[in-house]
Amino acid sequence: MRELFIYYRIEASSAAFALDAAQAMQYRLRTRFPTLAARLLRRPDEPGTTPNDQQTWMEIYSSPDSGGISPGLQAEIEAEAAVLAPFIVGTRHIEVFVPCVS
């Protein structure tokens, strides 16, 4: 079962706007794909403790009831994530993981 772990940096000053955009994006995805589990996490660093007052965020996607994140669903997630581009500093890193034992 493929799961996606996607991380990137956000300017702390834009975090409230980025949070609204990310939550709306994940809501749209969960509405279109009811078996999709989507989470949004933030590294616990407080603004001002990292270079340039940035936060590290992570999106996690899984879909255990449908066998995992297919390449097609991954493409849909990436298309929706375009709304986050104005808030992201640098690159949006995508990692794919599967269970060690199935």
Buried (B, 14 or more C-beta within 10 A) or exposed (E): BBBBBBBBBBBBEBBEEBBEBBEEBBEEBBEEBEEBBBEBEEEEEEEEEBEEBBBBBBBBBBBEEBEBBEEEBBEBBEEBBEBBEEBBEEEBEBEBEEEEEE
